Structure formats: structure tokens, C-alpha cells
Amino acid sequence: MKTLKVPFVPSLDECELSETSTLMELNASRESIEVLNWKESFPYKPIVAFDIARGKSDLYIRYFVKGLSIRAVADTDGDFVHEDSCVEFFMRKAGEMDYINFEFNCIGTCHSCRRQSRETGTPLTSGEFQRIRRYTTLQRMAFEEINGLYSWELTVAIPFELMGLDAGNLPEKIYGNFYKCADGTENPHYVTWSPIGLPKPDYHCPAHFGEIFFR
């Protein structure tokens, strides 16, 4: 099981999200999303990494992606984004199997539900979506797939409250996984941070989440 530690960087709360790059570069933990669990069927692997840290009330994740083509058709929060150039964070609390999926396409559109399974879940409300801050190096406008080699970054700040956590009394650890996908592109791929021991692509598998410790 993969593990990571989330450092506490209180000065993140004092910055606009677009200005957190240096703080994250110097203080966050950096991990790679590089596991090809289904290599025979989906061999393509873009270069993907993320920085992770926490402030007093939010979890900060900065994704870095370099790969073939980009796509961002979904432009309204709540829309499905997994067919676009997409990065994802799934989490659950210790002792529970219910989980939350936070999925973002490359322009920052978010799909998120509190879930019991892939088929059963409750979407975030419009007000809750608005509380998730996002900054992308791309323009915030939808577009069809563009071929070529592209690099982009997305930084998100997710309130702990939306995860069902008390920001003032965080648990020692939670469980989660980080993903990269782009189902609807010419180079579909399914890449994960923590390995998934299933026969076909499935990110909705909390039993395969890794450990995420809070410092």
C-alpha cells in the first residue's frame, strides 16, 4: 500500500491560489502518478505528478501533466469530466467504505459526489462546488480535443469540511488515491498513484486506496 505525508503549510491560506506555486514547490510533498495497472489494454502513460500540502482549512493539490493531446468539453461543475484530460482525487475516512471522488478536467471543471459505490452517490451542491478553489494554466473555456504534445498544471484547494473532516481536529490519516485519465481522447489512459489489483479499469475501489497521513 502506498503512503504519503501531507505537510502543514499555514502560509498557503494567505495567498491567492494562483500565487501558491513557490510555497508548494518548497514545502509540499511531491508524488508521481505512474502506475499502469492495465498496461496490456492501455499502455499509454503521460508524465503526471502532484504536490500536496494543507492549510488550516483546505487541502491543496497541484497537478503537473505532460502528454499527448488535451480535451476539455465539460464546462459546468457536476458534469462528467473523465472523458476529458482529467486528474482525480478519491478519499475515504478510516473505518468507513463510503468515499468522495473529486475529479477535475484540465480547465478546472469539477465532478464530485459522496458515494457508496460507482452507481450510488449524492453530488455536491452548487454552493459546495463553489467552495472548491481552482487555478489552471489553461484558459477556463471548453474546447474539443487538440492533438500534439501539451503541458498544463491545475491547483485545487478542497475544504476539509467537504470531505467530512474537522479541520481543527484532523485524524492521523485518511485513505485515498490519485488518478489521471482521459477516456474520450485518441490516447485513452488510466494511470494511478497507488496500485489497483483489479482486472479492468476501475477507480471506484476504496479497498485499494493508499494511506495519507497528516503532519
KOLNUBA-509726 format. One record per residue (C-alpha): residue in three letters; x, y, z; residue number from 1. Coordinates in steps of 0.001 Angstrom, whole numbers, padded with zeros to 6 digits. Layout:
residues N
REC residuo      c1      c2      c3 num
REC     ALA       X       Y       Z NUM
...
//
This chain:
residues 215
REC residuo      c1      c2      c3 num
REC     MET  000000  000000  000000   1
REC     LYS  001369  003414 -000968   2
REC     THR  001687  006095  001716   3
REC     LEU  002324  009832  001740   4
REC     LYS  002582  012594  004321   5
REC     VAL  000765  015905  003948   6
REC     PRO  002796  018789  005451   7
REC     PHE  001117  021704  007210   8
REC     VAL  001881  024986  005410   9
REC     PRO -000286  027667  007068  10
REC     SER  001009  030439  004808  11
REC     LEU -000886  028845  001911  12
REC     ASP -004065  030326  003372  13
REC     GLU -002668  033833  002973  14
REC     CYS -002174  033599 -000814  15
REC     GLU -004340  033664 -003874  16
REC     LEU -004365  030188 -005374  17
REC     SER -002536  031476 -008457  18
REC     GLU  000322  032617 -006193  19
REC     THR  000924  029379 -004248  20
REC     SER  003370  027784 -006694  21
REC     THR  006561  028749 -004845  22
REC     LEU  005169  027724 -001452  23
REC     MET  004098  024372 -002844  24
REC     GLU  007429  023895 -004612  25
REC     LEU  009380  024492 -001405  26
REC     ASN  007138  022884  001215  27
REC     ALA  004727  020354 -000272  28
REC     SER  005225  016626 -000683  29
REC     ARG  005679  015548 -004302  30
REC     GLU  004420  012257 -005686  31
REC     SER  004141  010683 -009140  32
REC     ILE  001066  009182 -010755  33
REC     GLU  002774  006472 -012754  34
REC     VAL  001239  003043 -012124  35
REC     LEU -000124  001330 -015247  36
REC     ASN -002425 -001272 -013742  37
REC     TRP -003870 -002279 -017138  38
REC     LYS -000798 -001934 -019335  39
REC     GLU -001766 -004500 -021982  40
REC     SER -005052 -002758 -022827  41
REC     PHE -003990  000835 -022087  42
REC     PRO -000204  001192 -022480  43
REC     TYR -000007  004976 -022870  44
REC     LYS  001354  006842 -019836  45
REC     PRO  001651  010645 -019753  46
REC     ILE  004031  012281 -017290  47
REC     VAL  001998  013167 -014197  48
REC     ALA  002987  014347 -010723  49
REC     PHE  001362  016276 -007904  50
REC     ASP  002347  018381 -004916  51
REC     ILE  000211  018111 -001789  52
REC     ALA  000052  020187  001401  53
REC     ARG -002561  021521  003778  54
REC     GLY -003516  024837  005236  55
REC     LYS -005769  025402  008230  56
REC     SER -008992  024626  006412  57
REC     ASP -008134  023290  002955  58
REC     LEU -006190  020508  001272  59
REC     TYR -004011  021871 -001549  60
REC     ILE -003102  019715 -004562  61
REC     ARG -001095  020949 -007546  62
REC     TYR -001080  018586 -010546  63
REC     PHE  001531  018640 -013333  64
REC     VAL  000716  016915 -016625  65
REC     LYS  002632  016482 -019875  66
REC     GLY  001260  014269 -022602  67
REC     LEU -000369  013791 -025965  68
REC     SER -003393  015998 -026721  69
REC     ILE -005738  017883 -024407  70
REC     ARG -009549  017894 -024221  71
REC     ALA -011991  019879 -022082  72
REC     VAL -015578  019519 -023280  73
REC     ALA -017198  019728 -019814  74
REC     ASP -017503  023316 -018591  75
REC     THR -020147  023112 -015830  76
REC     ASP -019467  021756 -012336  77
REC     GLY -021247  018464 -011833  78
REC     ASP -020749  017398 -015451  79
REC     PHE -018783  014217 -016036  80
REC     VAL -015155  015074 -016758  81
REC     HIS -013457  011664 -017034  82
REC     GLU -013575  011699 -020843  83
REC     ASP -011612  014985 -020846  84
REC     SER -007976  015442 -019847  85
REC     CYS -008687  014698 -016212  86
REC     VAL -006973  014390 -012822  87
REC     GLU -008715  012946 -009787  88
REC     PHE -008525  012560 -006012  89
REC     PHE -010657  009972 -004213  90
REC     MET -010719  009775 -000395  91
REC     ARG -012405  007985  002487  92
REC     LYS -012158  008257  006243  93
REC     ALA -010549  005467  008255  94
REC     GLY -013081  002860  009316  95
REC     GLU -015504  003716  006501  96
REC     MET -016003  002452  002972  97
REC     ASP -018118  005382  001762  98
REC     TYR -015887  007764 -000180  99
REC     ILE -015804  011036 -002098 100
REC     ASN -014489  011490 -005635 101
REC     PHE -013083  014861 -006696 102
REC     GLU -012495  014862 -010459 103
REC     PHE -011199  017850 -012457 104
REC     ASN -010616  018374 -016141 105
REC     CYS -007703  020493 -017328 106
REC     ILE -009733  023760 -017264 107
REC     GLY -010872  023143 -013675 108
REC     THR -014419  021839 -014145 109
REC     CYS -015238  019591 -011176 110
REC     HIS -017329  016457 -010800 111
REC     SER -017748  015282 -007206 112
REC     CYS -020101  013004 -005261 113
REC     ARG -020342  011486 -001805 114
REC     ARG -020508  007839 -002756 115
REC     GLN -021340  004378 -001533 116
REC     SER -020333  002904 -004906 117
REC     ARG -019814  003858 -008543 118
REC     GLU -023576  003604 -009074 119
REC     THR -024764  005196 -005819 120
REC     GLY -023868  008682 -004624 121
REC     THR -025015  012225 -003904 122
REC     PRO -023488  015077 -005929 123
REC     LEU -022146  018158 -004189 124
REC     THR -024471  021130 -004226 125
REC     SER -023729  024175 -006382 126
REC     GLY -022686  026043 -003239 127
REC     GLU -020265  023282 -002279 128
REC     PHE -018734  023221 -005746 129
REC     GLN -018147  026966 -005482 130
REC     ARG -016120  026430 -002301 131
REC     ILE -013524  024355 -004169 132
REC     ARG -010977  026876 -005416 133
REC     ARG -009181  026132 -008675 134
REC     TYR -006382  027626 -010748 135
REC     THR -005336  026289 -014141 136
REC     THR -002573  027355 -016502 137
REC     LEU -005102  026985 -019341 138
REC     GLN -007984  029296 -020160 139
REC     ARG -011247  028478 -018396 140
REC     MET -013198  027733 -021571 141
REC     ALA -014293  024454 -023133 142
REC     PHE -012694  023003 -026283 143
REC     GLU -012668  019783 -028286 144
REC     GLU -009562  017616 -028354 145
REC     ILE -006413  019308 -029628 146
REC     ASN -003658  016987 -030823 147
REC     GLY  000008  017497 -030078 148
REC     LEU  002254  017438 -027025 149
REC     TYR  000961  019653 -024221 150
REC     SER  001849  020560 -020643 151
REC     TRP -000550  022008 -018089 152
REC     GLU -000960  022490 -014357 153
REC     LEU -004012  022568 -012117 154
REC     THR -004031  023655 -008481 155
REC     VAL -007064  022961 -006291 156
REC     ALA -007926  023820 -002687 157
REC     ILE -010562  021469 -001269 158
REC     PRO -012109  022392  002111 159
REC     PHE -011725  019635  004695 160
REC     GLU -015349  020191  005627 161
REC     LEU -016431  018911  002208 162
REC     MET -014550  015697  002975 163
REC     GLY -016426  015258  006238 164
REC     LEU -013333  016172  008272 165
REC     ASP -012940  018617  011169 166
REC     ALA -010189  020990  010039 167
REC     GLY -009349  021820  013652 168
REC     ASN -009041  018178  014654 169
REC     LEU -007819  016199  011675 170
REC     PRO -007385  012434  012016 171
REC     GLU -003934  010900  011905 172
REC     LYS -004679  009563  008443 173
REC     ILE -007251  009072  005742 174
REC     TYR -007226  006763  002749 175
REC     GLY -007178  007843 -000870 176
REC     ASN -005836  007599 -004384 177
REC     PHE -004824  009984 -007152 178
REC     TYR -005565  009338 -010794 179
REC     LYS -005029  010519 -014356 180
REC     CYS -007365  009559 -017186 181
REC     ALA -008760  010787 -020494 182
REC     ASP -011305  008216 -021644 183
REC     GLY -012585  010175 -024642 184
REC     THR -009276  011090 -026277 185
REC     GLU -007233  009485 -029041 186
REC     ASN -004833  008175 -026374 187
REC     PRO -007075  006901 -023552 188
REC     HIS -005181  006062 -020384 189
REC     TYR -005698  005040 -016776 190
REC     VAL -002774  005855 -014501 191
REC     THR -002798  005747 -010685 192
REC     TRP -000700  006738 -007683 193
REC     SER -001484  003674 -005571 194
REC     PRO -001757  000325 -007415 195
REC     ILE -005162 -001212 -008125 196
REC     GLY -005331 -005003 -008241 197
REC     LEU -008411 -005365 -010441 198
REC     PRO -008712 -006958 -013912 199
REC     LYS -010059 -003851 -015694 200
REC     PRO -010008 -000074 -015139 201
REC     ASP -011985  000921 -012046 202
REC     TYR -011160  003884 -009837 203
REC     HIS -014179  003376 -007569 204
REC     CYS -012391  000859 -005364 205
REC     PRO -011802  002223 -001829 206
REC     ALA -010316 -001108 -000736 207
REC     HIS -007296 -000259 -002918 208
REC     PHE -006695  003276 -001594 209
REC     GLY -003338  004224 -000107 210
REC     GLU -002643  005875  003256 211
REC     ILE -002497  009670  003535 212
REC     PHE -001036  010969  006806 213
REC     PHE -001468  014499  008132 214
REC     ARG  001526  016144  009771 215
//
